[in-house]
Amino acid sequence: MLVRHATTDAVRRAAFPVDEPIDDAGRAAAASLAGRLGRGEALCSPAQRARATAAAAGLDAAVEPALGECDFGAWAGRTLAEVHAADPDGASAWMTDPDARPHGGESLTALLGRVAGWLDGQAARDGRAIAVTHAGVVKAAVVHALGAPPAAFWRIDVTPLALTELHAHDGRWTVARVNAAVVADPASDE
């Protein structure tokens, strides 16, 4: 179970994220998830927005570095429109070449590889995990689970607090739902 973190200022501005807290509306929305995510090993990204979301949702989550958002380097805190105005070639390269990293951060290829490695490790484990993470990580997990090309990353939407559910069977992943609203979990004992 992958849950995108709650809203932040950067999310509301459609900006590349910085390590910032969730906003008041996001905190209230995350708190409404308490008891609704079911049971399992709780994990979260090291970013404060993911840790705060997990805490507000009542999860005692262990920090997992592989769940961190893509490193956007010099673009952190800026909107895509601002980046495009300052560096249209860099913005275009980043969205069309999975190896491009004009911002000095992490390429899409690197993000996809990092998430795939973590996900494959999860497939070998028993039990259920609930991971509070970022849109980019969720999208990368779906791309990996489907065996889709990197370009598919740009065709997946993940809204704040949306749930994506993946199941591992014999080391392979299936996608049960993507970008879903969280409802009471049938796997819980409630």
PyMOL commands that set and color helices and strands:
alter all, ss='L'
color gray80, all
select helices_A, chain A and resi 9-13+24-31+48-56+65-67+73-75+80-86+88-96+108-123+135-146+150-155
alter helices_A, ss='H'
color red, helices_A
select strands_A, chain A and resi 2-4+41-44+62-63+129-133+163-169+172-180
alter strands_A, ss='S'
color yellow, strands_A
deselect
rebuild
show_as cartoon
